[in-house]
Amino acid sequence: HLRSILKKEEKELTLFRAAAKKPNFSNLLKQFLVECHAFGVTPDDLLDASNKIDSIVLREKMHDLGVLTKSYEEAMVSRYKTSEDKMERLIRLLPTAPLAKGAYVFVDGFHWFTPIQEKLMETLIEGAKETVISITLPTKGADMYKRAGSLFFRSYETKAWLQKKFPNVEIVDFEEPKRFSLKLATLESDFFTTPSKLRSADAGVPNLEIPLWQGYNREREVDAIARQILRYVEEEGKRFKDMAVILRDAETYGDLLEKIFERYEIPYFSDRRNPMASHPLGEMLEGLFALILSRLRLDVLFRLLKTDLFPLQRHEVDELENYCLAYGVNEADWFSEEEWNFANEENERITRIARYREVIKNLLLPFYIFGKKGQTGAAWATRIFGLLEEWNVASVLQAWQEEAEEAGLVSEAASHGQMYKQVISLLEEIESLAREEVLTAEEVGIILREGTEEMTYSLVPPSLDHVTITTIDRGYTSSFGIVFVPGLNEGIFPQRMGSEGILRDNERDLLRGTGISLAAGALGQAFNENFLFYLAVTRAKEVLHL
């Protein structure tokens, strides 16, 4: 949908006209739109800001973003009769909901609220009989955290907002944590103070060391975690479900943890959303459009055929590839009416090559011809779906799923089972949103590539007794007896801040002067790494391994 809007508004854009054609720009725009909704920023706010800013670059950014945001909301109204998102609808309907009136409301796991979440909280509190909100904030010396960048700054802001909005709020302090061992209670109370207090055996509190491991590389690090988990189970009678590995980023350690845990036969559950980008069906869709743009280049053609979704066996594809490379087959040769016999040989090989060529001419070349000209979104979606049916892709994926399940490859089976449904859903979106819009093969290829890059698959827990692998973003509300936190290296945890996105930090500061408040930029996210580390190490109740 965003790709269609970028094409529609191309002539209205100034600063982003060239950038809008790049594949990843729609992802940046999507993040900005989500941010605008969360912080209650409207298209008119953005356009008004463009008239109040001295910076030429930021002024043009605000103009372009205002145009794109307005076009997006108009498209939503056209399709859904409203631009209201789920959160706004909930806020509007909540006062009339019988279940919400006089209810007891408990809010846990939030450290700060966006403006739209604040509106939801106000609506909930006003209709509830009693509301309990938990906040992670030290009971003593809380005012020291009102400085931006301090450890509990966001929690402090949340508390200040609640006290300002609801002056009669009752504050209950929990001064002594009940769930920590002595070691972890000391870590929580002393290490995170400013300055930190370092106790020792001389202070009368012996044996407070936290295990700090050093690994030559990530594989050795994860291997040590696996062996320690088995030691806890075999020697100390611990259960797998009592242990968790908490990561900063699932992509850095996720695959490695899963591979090594499978090697040691450790039952685990990873709650990450696994990317589909490398799935054969995604590669097939990308290959179809790369083939059109490359004019049937051989390396592109055989990369497509080797996804194993085309109705030729792998050994047949290999034989055809060797033949085509040996005789330099080109685009014209595929459409020639003459038989292929470049070496004037008469044998079974020539008969097989002729059969392979005929299959490609019947099942692939018609799509190649179709894609040489621009087609409507509806025509593209219909044609791609027809190709999936002609190639029996659904049946192939079903067979792969069953084979993976029999082999115990749960992750692989889930990817095959979920990928086809998501691709069909993407085609339906293209058919619906770009029904009459004429799109080139390059434009549809970008839409499909961006769509498949966002596709993920999830797993269900394999058993009740398993080690949990999670990230601190998702696992901060849980607690476990034993917690492992790997990757405490600069750039991993704390995480290195990447691109600032569409808006730079200094531009966000300038916008604040015009009355537009958005999320913290890269600098704010960097400060938040300290708080995320605090959450990670306080998920353990008995033992922590760093």
VEXGU-269797 format. One record per residue (C-alpha): residue number from 1; residue in one letter; x, y, z. Coordinates in nm, 3 decimals. Example, Ala and Ser with C-alpha at 12.3 -4.5 7.8 and 13.67 -1.06 7.14 Angstrom:
residues 2
     n   res         X         Y         Z
     1     A     1.230    -0.450     0.780
     2     S     1.367    -0.106     0.714
END
This chain:
residues 546
     n   res         X         Y         Z
     1     H     0.000     0.000     0.000
     2     L     0.276     0.247     0.090
     3     R     0.458     0.164    -0.233
     4     S     0.144     0.264    -0.429
     5     I     0.118     0.590    -0.234
     6     L     0.483     0.672    -0.303
     7     K     0.423     0.625    -0.674
     8     K     0.101     0.828    -0.670
     9     E     0.253     1.125    -0.486
    10     E     0.591     1.118    -0.661
    11     K     0.542     1.453    -0.839
    12     E     0.438     1.625    -0.514
    13     L     0.757     1.525    -0.335
    14     T     1.063     1.748    -0.316
    15     L     1.337     1.608    -0.094
    16     F     1.219     1.244    -0.103
    17     R     1.145     1.217    -0.476
    18     A     1.457     1.011    -0.550
    19     A     1.466     0.828    -0.216
    20     A     1.103     0.717    -0.255
    21     K     1.204     0.486    -0.541
    22     K     1.450     0.293    -0.325
    23     P     1.334    -0.048    -0.196
    24     N     1.367     0.019     0.178
    25     F     1.215     0.366     0.188
    26     S     0.863     0.232     0.239
    27     N     0.983     0.057     0.558
    28     L     1.117     0.389     0.693
    29     L     0.788     0.555     0.602
    30     K     0.592     0.279     0.775
    31     Q     0.792     0.331     1.097
    32     F     0.727     0.705     1.080
    33     L     0.352     0.657     1.026
    34     V     0.333     0.424     1.326
    35     E     0.519     0.683     1.532
    36     C     0.284     0.962     1.421
    37     H    -0.022     0.756     1.524
    38     A     0.133     0.671     1.860
    39     F     0.215     1.035     1.934
    40     G    -0.103     1.187     1.790
    41     V     0.070     1.379     1.510
    42     T    -0.161     1.456     1.216
    43     P    -0.079     1.539     0.851
    44     D    -0.185     1.898     0.917
    45     D     0.062     1.916     1.207
    46     L     0.343     1.813     0.973
    47     L     0.242     2.056     0.700
    48     D     0.204     2.341     0.951
    49     A     0.549     2.264     1.091
    50     S     0.699     2.300     0.743
    51     N     0.599     2.669     0.751
    52     K     0.755     2.734     1.094
    53     I     1.103     2.586     1.045
    54     D     1.409     2.775     0.924
    55     S     1.601     2.466     0.815
    56     I     1.540     2.415     0.442
    57     V     1.606     2.040     0.458
    58     L     1.371     1.983     0.754
    59     R     1.109     2.209     0.596
    60     E     1.109     1.996     0.281
    61     K     1.102     1.678     0.489
    62     M     0.795     1.798     0.676
    63     H     0.625     1.894     0.351
    64     D     0.689     1.554     0.192
    65     L     0.594     1.360     0.507
    66     G     0.278     1.568     0.542
    67     V     0.181     1.490     0.182
    68     L     0.249     1.117     0.221
    69     T     0.075     1.091     0.559
    70     K    -0.231     1.276     0.425
    71     S    -0.245     1.050     0.119
    72     Y    -0.221     0.743     0.343
    73     E    -0.510     0.856     0.564
    74     E    -0.721     0.939     0.256
    75     A    -0.654     0.588     0.122
    76     M    -0.761     0.440     0.456
    77     V    -1.084     0.641     0.449
    78     S    -1.148     0.534     0.090
    79     R    -1.104     0.167     0.172
    80     Y    -1.229     0.140     0.531
    81     K    -1.451     0.453     0.551
    82     T    -1.230     0.578     0.836
    83     S    -0.863     0.650     0.911
    84     E    -0.916     0.548     1.274
    85     D    -0.677     0.276     1.391
    86     K    -0.753     0.002     1.646
    87     M    -0.626     0.200     1.944
    88     E    -0.833     0.508     1.857
    89     R    -1.139     0.293     1.805
    90     L    -1.085     0.125     2.141
    91     I    -1.062     0.466     2.314
    92     R    -1.386     0.576     2.147
    93     L    -1.583     0.259     2.227
    94     L    -1.445     0.183     2.574
    95     P    -1.677     0.420     2.768
    96     T    -1.982     0.233     2.630
    97     A    -1.843    -0.116     2.700
    98     P    -2.031    -0.283     2.991
    99     L    -1.724    -0.489     3.084
   100     A    -1.515    -0.175     3.144
   101     K    -1.762     0.001     3.372
   102     G    -1.677    -0.048     3.738
   103     A    -1.401    -0.295     3.656
   104     Y    -1.081    -0.358     3.848
   105     V    -0.795    -0.275     3.611
   106     F    -0.435    -0.391     3.658
   107     V    -0.159    -0.249     3.436
   108     D     0.182    -0.416     3.455
   109     G     0.491    -0.424     3.236
   110     F     0.469    -0.067     3.104
   111     H     0.754     0.168     3.183
   112     W     0.622     0.460     2.984
   113     F     0.323     0.549     2.768
   114     T     0.294     0.716     2.428
   115     P     0.036     0.998     2.405
   116     I    -0.226     0.767     2.255
   117     Q    -0.161     0.511     2.529
   118     E    -0.201     0.790     2.784
   119     K    -0.545     0.863     2.637
   120     L    -0.633     0.495     2.668
   121     M    -0.515     0.492     3.030
   122     E    -0.727     0.798     3.111
   123     T    -1.031     0.631     2.956
   124     L    -0.969     0.308     3.147
   125     I    -0.913     0.481     3.480
   126     E    -1.218     0.704     3.447
   127     G    -1.447     0.405     3.392
   128     A    -1.287     0.164     3.638
   129     K    -1.375     0.113     4.000
   130     E    -1.010     0.075     4.090
   131     T    -0.688     0.080     3.886
   132     V    -0.352    -0.057     3.995
   133     I    -0.045     0.041     3.791
   134     S     0.301    -0.099     3.866
   135     I     0.611     0.105     3.780
   136     T     0.976     0.005     3.803
   137     L     1.124     0.290     4.005
   138     P     1.338     0.297     4.324
   139     T     1.147     0.411     4.632
   140     K     1.428     0.623     4.770
   141     G     1.582     0.915     4.585
   142     A     1.346     0.889     4.290
   143     D     1.393     1.257     4.205
   144     M     1.750     1.188     4.094
   145     Y     1.606     1.008     3.792
   146     K     1.422     1.308     3.648
   147     R     1.730     1.389     3.440
   148     A     1.697     1.273     3.078
   149     G     1.922     0.975     3.017
   150     S     1.919     0.850     3.375
   151     L     1.845     0.483     3.439
   152     F     1.478     0.517     3.541
   153     F     1.400     0.840     3.353
   154     R     1.105     0.701     3.159
   155     S     0.955     0.541     3.470
   156     Y     0.997     0.871     3.655
   157     E     0.815     1.057     3.375
   158     T     0.531     0.805     3.391
   159     K     0.494     0.849     3.766
   160     A     0.501     1.229     3.729
   161     W     0.233     1.215     3.459
   162     L     0.005     0.994     3.670
   163     Q     0.044     1.222     3.973
   164     K    -0.032     1.530     3.765
   165     K    -0.330     1.375     3.588
   166     F    -0.470     1.207     3.900
   167     P    -0.367     1.415     4.208
   168     N    -0.538     1.175     4.449
   169     V    -0.341     0.873     4.332
   170     E    -0.218     0.654     4.617
   171     I     0.147     0.548     4.596
   172     V     0.254     0.220     4.755
   173     D     0.627     0.157     4.781
   174     F     0.770    -0.195     4.784
   175     E     1.099    -0.129     4.958
   176     E     1.231    -0.483     4.998
   177     P     1.235    -0.714     4.694
   178     K     1.109    -1.060     4.792
   179     R     1.200    -1.265     4.486
   180     F     1.581    -1.229     4.473
   181     S     1.856    -1.439     4.625
   182     L     2.103    -1.241     4.839
   183     K     2.345    -1.208     4.548
   184     L     2.085    -1.072     4.309
   185     A     1.925    -0.846     4.570
   186     T     2.267    -0.692     4.632
   187     L     2.326    -0.650     4.258
   188     E     1.987    -0.484     4.214
   189     S     2.024    -0.248     4.508
   190     D     2.390    -0.151     4.477
   191     F     2.524    -0.187     4.125
   192     F     2.265     0.038     3.962
   193     T     2.300     0.325     4.206
   194     T     2.493     0.638     4.111
   195     P     2.775     0.595     4.191
   196     S     2.754     0.218     4.224
   197     K     2.839     0.056     4.557
   198     L     3.077    -0.235     4.538
   199     R     3.045    -0.466     4.836
   200     S     3.302    -0.726     4.918
   201     A     3.362    -1.003     5.167
   202     D     3.531    -0.742     5.388
   203     A     3.199    -0.566     5.424
   204     G     3.056    -0.869     5.602
   205     V     2.854    -0.993     5.305
   206     P     3.056    -1.283     5.160
   207     N     3.034    -1.464     4.825
   208     L     2.841    -1.205     4.624
   209     E     3.020    -1.270     4.295
   210     I     2.807    -1.300     3.981
   211     P     2.948    -1.554     3.728
   212     L     3.099    -1.359     3.437
   213     W     3.197    -1.586     3.148
   214     Q     3.432    -1.509     2.862
   215     G     3.409    -1.701     2.536
   216     Y     3.655    -1.703     2.244
   217     N     3.361    -1.658     2.006
   218     R     2.982    -1.678     2.012
   219     E     2.973    -2.051     1.940
   220     R     3.190    -2.130     2.242
   221     E     2.984    -1.891     2.451
   222     V     2.659    -2.068     2.358
   223     D     2.820    -2.411     2.394
   224     A     2.916    -2.323     2.753
   225     I     2.557    -2.216     2.823
   226     A     2.425    -2.548     2.691
   227     R     2.668    -2.752     2.902
   228     Q     2.585    -2.547     3.213
   229     I     2.213    -2.605     3.157
   230     L     2.270    -2.981     3.138
   231     R     2.481    -2.967     3.454
   232     Y     2.197    -2.795     3.640
   233     V     1.952    -3.063     3.524
   234     E     2.171    -3.368     3.576
   235     E     2.357    -3.271     3.894
   236     E     2.122    -3.033     4.076
   237     G     1.784    -3.166     3.965
   238     K     1.671    -2.840     3.805
   239     R     1.398    -2.834     3.541
   240     F     1.452    -2.692     3.195
   241     K     1.153    -2.462     3.248
   242     D     1.338    -2.296     3.539
   243     M     1.598    -2.154     3.299
   244     A     1.600    -1.886     3.031
   245     V     1.842    -1.725     2.789
   246     I     1.768    -1.355     2.753
   247     L     1.906    -1.179     2.446
   248     R     1.924    -0.819     2.337
   249     D     1.868    -0.913     1.974
   250     A     1.732    -1.248     1.856
   251     E     1.910    -1.231     1.520
   252     T     2.258    -1.224     1.672
   253     Y     2.236    -1.542     1.880
   254     G     1.900    -1.701     1.786
   255     D     2.013    -1.942     1.513
   256     L     2.326    -2.040     1.704
   257     L     2.134    -2.116     2.025
   258     E     1.881    -2.329     1.841
   259     K     2.150    -2.524     1.655
   260     I     2.358    -2.600     1.965
   261     F     2.057    -2.677     2.187
   262     E     1.942    -2.929     1.926
   263     R     2.292    -3.080     1.923
   264     Y     2.277    -3.129     2.302
   265     E     1.909    -3.238     2.284
   266     I     1.798    -2.955     2.512
   267     P     1.425    -2.882     2.472
   268     Y     1.376    -2.511     2.406
   269     F     1.118    -2.259     2.295
   270     S     1.220    -1.946     2.108
   271     D     0.953    -1.677     2.088
   272     R     1.119    -1.486     1.805
   273     R     0.945    -1.428     1.477
   274     N     1.157    -1.613     1.222
   275     P     1.208    -1.432     0.890
   276     M     1.072    -1.585     0.569
   277     A     1.298    -1.394     0.331
   278     S     1.516    -1.698     0.252
   279     H     1.223    -1.935     0.206
   280     P     1.216    -2.100    -0.140
   281     L     0.876    -1.945    -0.219
   282     G     1.013    -1.597    -0.147
   283     E     1.317    -1.670    -0.363
   284     M     1.088    -1.799    -0.637
   285     L     0.880    -1.479    -0.641
   286     E     1.192    -1.263    -0.645
   287     G     1.341    -1.479    -0.919
   288     L     1.037    -1.445    -1.145
   289     F     1.076    -1.068    -1.166
   290     A     1.455    -1.076    -1.176
   291     L     1.417    -1.303    -1.479
   292     I     1.201    -1.048    -1.661
   293     L     1.438    -0.762    -1.585
   294     S     1.749    -0.961    -1.682
   295     R     1.607    -1.078    -2.019
   296     L     1.629    -1.448    -1.934
   297     R     1.988    -1.439    -1.810
   298     L     2.101    -1.794    -1.741
   299     D     2.224    -1.749    -1.383
   300     V     1.893    -1.585    -1.287
   301     L     1.689    -1.853    -1.464
   302     F     1.861    -2.144    -1.294
   303     R     1.858    -1.980    -0.953
   304     L     1.479    -1.968    -0.997
   305     L     1.457    -2.331    -1.114
   306     K     1.672    -2.449    -0.821
   307     T     1.415    -2.333    -0.565
   308     D     1.272    -2.683    -0.630
   309     L     0.925    -2.534    -0.681
   310     F     0.938    -2.554    -1.061
   311     P     0.807    -2.887    -1.198
   312     L     1.151    -3.025    -1.286
   313     Q     1.365    -3.248    -1.067
   314     R     1.697    -3.105    -0.943
   315     H     1.905    -3.347    -1.155
   316     E     1.704    -3.243    -1.462
   317     V     1.768    -2.875    -1.387
   318     D     2.141    -2.947    -1.346
   319     E     2.157    -3.130    -1.680
   320     L     1.975    -2.847    -1.857
   321     E     2.200    -2.587    -1.696
   322     N     2.516    -2.765    -1.810
   323     Y     2.380    -2.785    -2.163
   324     C     2.279    -2.416    -2.174
   325     L     2.614    -2.302    -2.038
   326     A     2.806    -2.522    -2.280
   327     Y     2.632    -2.376    -2.585
   328     G     2.563    -2.020    -2.465
   329     V     2.183    -2.035    -2.486
   330     N     2.029    -1.685    -2.491
   331     E     1.684    -1.525    -2.489
   332     A     1.632    -1.572    -2.863
   333     D     1.709    -1.944    -2.838
   334     W     1.425    -1.999    -2.592
   335     F     1.171    -1.851    -2.835
   336     S     1.319    -2.010    -3.148
   337     E     1.099    -2.261    -3.329
   338     E     1.402    -2.469    -3.421
   339     E     1.501    -2.774    -3.219
   340     W     1.807    -2.744    -2.999
   341     N     2.085    -2.962    -3.137
   342     F     2.387    -2.739    -3.130
   343     A     2.634    -3.031    -3.159
   344     N     2.438    -3.225    -3.424
   345     E     2.403    -3.523    -3.193
   346     E     2.121    -3.776    -3.186
   347     N     2.087    -3.944    -2.847
   348     E     1.874    -3.967    -2.535
   349     R     2.031    -3.652    -2.393
   350     I     1.892    -3.437    -2.676
   351     T     1.549    -3.592    -2.620
   352     R     1.565    -3.506    -2.248
   353     I     1.684    -3.149    -2.315
   354     A     1.395    -3.101    -2.558
   355     R     1.149    -3.217    -2.290
   356     Y     1.296    -2.982    -2.028
   357     R     1.280    -2.692    -2.273
   358     E     0.918    -2.771    -2.353
   359     V     0.821    -2.764    -1.983
   360     I     0.985    -2.421    -1.943
   361     K     0.819    -2.289    -2.261
   362     N     0.477    -2.399    -2.134
   363     L     0.504    -2.305    -1.764
   364     L     0.748    -2.014    -1.744
   365     L     0.784    -1.825    -2.071
   366     P     0.415    -1.715    -2.086
   367     F     0.468    -1.530    -1.756
   368     Y     0.790    -1.380    -1.894
   369     I     0.601    -1.246    -2.197
   370     F     0.315    -1.122    -1.975
   371     G     0.557    -0.927    -1.757
   372     K     0.736    -0.743    -2.037
   373     K     0.458    -0.482    -2.036
   374     G     0.298    -0.294    -1.749
   375     Q    -0.015    -0.458    -1.607
   376     T    -0.277    -0.361    -1.351
   377     G    -0.234    -0.474    -0.993
   378     A    -0.536    -0.703    -1.031
   379     A    -0.388    -0.863    -1.345
   380     W    -0.051    -0.918    -1.175
   381     A    -0.208    -1.077    -0.867
   382     T    -0.430    -1.306    -1.077
   383     R    -0.142    -1.411    -1.301
   384     I     0.096    -1.488    -1.011
   385     F    -0.173    -1.690    -0.834
   386     G    -0.237    -1.880    -1.157
   387     L     0.134    -1.958    -1.183
   388     L     0.140    -2.093    -0.826
   389     E    -0.146    -2.326    -0.916
   390     E     0.014    -2.436    -1.246
   391     W     0.333    -2.526    -1.061
   392     N     0.137    -2.701    -0.778
   393     V     0.329    -2.495    -0.522
   394     A     0.074    -2.555    -0.245
   395     S     0.105    -2.933    -0.283
   396     V     0.485    -2.918    -0.285
   397     L     0.495    -2.707     0.031
   398     Q     0.245    -2.941     0.198
   399     A     0.469    -3.237     0.118
   400     W     0.775    -3.052     0.252
   401     Q     0.586    -2.968     0.570
   402     E     0.490    -3.331     0.628
   403     E     0.848    -3.449     0.565
   404     A     0.984    -3.191     0.810
   405     E     0.731    -3.292     1.076
   406     E     0.826    -3.660     1.039
   407     A     1.193    -3.565     1.077
   408     G     1.119    -3.358     1.387
   409     L     1.217    -3.030     1.215
   410     V     0.953    -2.817     1.382
   411     S     1.085    -2.480     1.265
   412     E     1.113    -2.586     0.902
   413     A     0.765    -2.740     0.907
   414     A     0.616    -2.418     1.046
   415     S     0.780    -2.208     0.774
   416     H     0.635    -2.424     0.494
   417     G     0.292    -2.426     0.656
   418     Q     0.267    -2.050     0.707
   419     M     0.450    -1.907     0.405
   420     Y     0.194    -1.994     0.138
   421     K    -0.092    -1.837     0.333
   422     Q     0.102    -1.514     0.380
   423     V     0.191    -1.494     0.010
   424     I    -0.174    -1.539    -0.088
   425     S    -0.266    -1.264     0.159
   426     L    -0.005    -1.035    -0.001
   427     L    -0.145    -1.105    -0.349
   428     E    -0.494    -1.023    -0.225
   429     E    -0.366    -0.688    -0.094
   430     I    -0.207    -0.607    -0.430
   431     E    -0.529    -0.701    -0.608
   432     S    -0.736    -0.486    -0.373
   433     L    -0.515    -0.178    -0.335
   434     A    -0.376    -0.151    -0.688
   435     R    -0.667    -0.300    -0.880
   436     E    -0.668    -0.048    -1.168
   437     E    -0.315     0.089    -1.122
   438     V    -0.068    -0.006    -1.395
   439     L     0.255    -0.143    -1.248
   440     T     0.577    -0.247    -1.418
   441     A     0.756    -0.572    -1.340
   442     E     1.021    -0.376    -1.149
   443     E     0.756    -0.209    -0.928
   444     V     0.574    -0.536    -0.854
   445     G     0.907    -0.704    -0.782
   446     I     0.987    -0.439    -0.522
   447     I     0.642    -0.475    -0.363
   448     L     0.679    -0.854    -0.339
   449     R     1.036    -0.834    -0.209
   450     E     0.941    -0.583     0.061
   451     G     0.633    -0.791     0.146
   452     T     0.822    -1.120     0.181
   453     E     1.098    -0.949     0.385
   454     E     0.834    -0.861     0.645
   455     M     0.689    -1.213     0.654
   456     T     0.771    -1.420     0.960
   457     Y     0.659    -1.747     1.113
   458     S     0.616    -1.841     1.477
   459     L     0.631    -2.165     1.673
   460     V     0.425    -2.309     1.956
   461     P     0.602    -2.439     2.270
   462     P     0.703    -2.804     2.209
   463     S     0.649    -2.913     2.572
   464     L     0.582    -2.787     2.923
   465     D     0.944    -2.840     3.028
   466     H     1.174    -2.636     2.805
   467     V     1.439    -2.363     2.823
   468     T     1.298    -2.028     2.714
   469     I     1.494    -1.823     2.458
   470     T     1.363    -1.468     2.444
   471     T     1.471    -1.107     2.403
   472     I     1.449    -0.847     2.675
   473     D     1.192    -0.658     2.464
   474     R     0.950    -0.951     2.498
   475     G     1.064    -1.127     2.814
   476     Y     1.084    -0.838     3.058
   477     T     0.757    -0.932     3.232
   478     S     0.874    -1.287     3.309
   479     S     1.111    -1.420     3.573
   480     F     1.309    -1.743     3.598
   481     G     1.517    -1.919     3.860
   482     I     1.829    -1.921     3.642
   483     V     1.899    -1.667     3.369
   484     F     2.180    -1.650     3.112
   485     V     2.250    -1.314     2.943
   486     P     2.500    -1.364     2.657
   487     G     2.656    -1.109     2.426
   488     L     2.761    -0.841     2.676
   489     N     2.983    -0.679     2.416
   490     E     2.980    -0.325     2.284
   491     G     2.750    -0.316     1.984
   492     I     2.551    -0.627     2.088
   493     F     2.440    -0.549     2.442
   494     P     2.444    -0.251     2.467
   495     Q     2.318    -0.248     2.113
   496     R     2.479    -0.022     1.858
   497     M     2.232     0.239     1.741
   498     G     2.186     0.218     1.364
   499     S     2.026     0.471     1.135
   500     E     1.832     0.751     1.298
   501     G     1.551     0.691     1.047
   502     I     1.376     0.958     0.847
   503     L     1.438     1.222     1.115
   504     R     1.770     1.294     1.283
   505     D     1.796     1.365     1.655
   506     N     1.860     1.736     1.604
   507     E     1.557     1.755     1.373
   508     R     1.339     1.600     1.641
   509     D     1.462     1.870     1.879
   510     L     1.370     2.143     1.628
   511     L     1.024     1.991     1.580
   512     R     0.971     1.994     1.955
   513     G     0.997     2.372     1.931
   514     T     0.699     2.377     1.692
   515     G     0.485     2.168     1.927
   516     I     0.543     1.828     1.764
   517     S     0.671     1.566     2.009
   518     L     0.788     1.231     1.874
   519     A     0.979     0.936     2.017
   520     A     1.333     0.965     2.145
   521     G     1.591     0.945     1.870
   522     A     1.907     0.736     1.855
   523     L     2.058     0.913     2.158
   524     G     1.751     0.840     2.372
   525     Q     1.756     0.478     2.260
   526     A     2.124     0.452     2.355
   527     F     2.048     0.578     2.708
   528     N     1.765     0.322     2.729
   529     E     2.016     0.038     2.685
   530     N     2.112     0.081     3.053
   531     F     1.752     0.026     3.160
   532     L     1.718    -0.279     2.933
   533     F     2.028    -0.427     3.095
   534     Y     1.873    -0.364     3.437
   535     L     1.558    -0.549     3.327
   536     A     1.762    -0.840     3.185
   537     V     1.964    -0.908     3.499
   538     T     1.664    -0.869     3.729
   539     R     1.469    -1.144     3.549
   540     A     1.668    -1.400     3.753
   541     K     1.548    -1.507     4.099
   542     E     1.828    -1.740     4.208
   543     V     2.128    -1.745     3.973
   544     L     2.248    -1.508     3.701
   545     H     2.516    -1.589     3.442
   546     L     2.659    -1.299     3.238
END
